[in-house]
Amino acid sequence: MGEADRGARGDAPVRGLTVLYDAQCPLCAFARGWLGRQRQLVPLEFVPAGSEEARGRFPGLDHAATLGDITVVGDSGQIYRGSAAWVVCMWALREHRATAHRMATPAGMKVAKQVVLGAAKYRELHRGRVAGGGAYRRADGWTYDPKDGWFYEAYRHGGEPAACDSGCRGAD
């Protein structure tokens, strides 16, 4: 199949991937470091999930969801989440592309899903230790509480939200 065939089906070749990772999570930071040290067939760029940079580069994404599940964005707008994101990261690595092809099979995806579920369980345990009671606090003032969802800490306790660049305040 040639380039014209791929274009006719709407497929676009992947020439670069952006990995959105939770910079506050030790497991995610470890995985980011490991991926970054591997020889890459497809360049991987790492951007903290939920950051201003991520929001600016990918305004259409649900950025709260990117903190809960690994998300990878291809240079042509492809979006990979969860186990598919892990598989595409492996596919980008020289020494692990064959593993990615095995993981992309139905049986392999079951294993990939188990890896992602194990990582999620670890992260949830870590969040409980960091913030207490299962809440997860980020350095920028946002907190996720399983009972209440996402909130800005200062605003929750009766404070005023920080002014935005245009001088606006929270919804009055």
Secondary structure, 3 states (H helix, E strand, C coil): CCHHHHHHHCCCCCCCEEEEECCCCHHHHHHHHHHHHCCECCCEEEEECCCHHHHHHCCCCCHHHHHHCCEEEECCCCEEEHHHHHHHHHHCEHHHHHHHHHHCCHHHHHHHHHHHHHHHHHHHHHHHHHHCCCCEECCCCEEEECCCEEEEHHHHCCCCCCCCCCCCCCCC
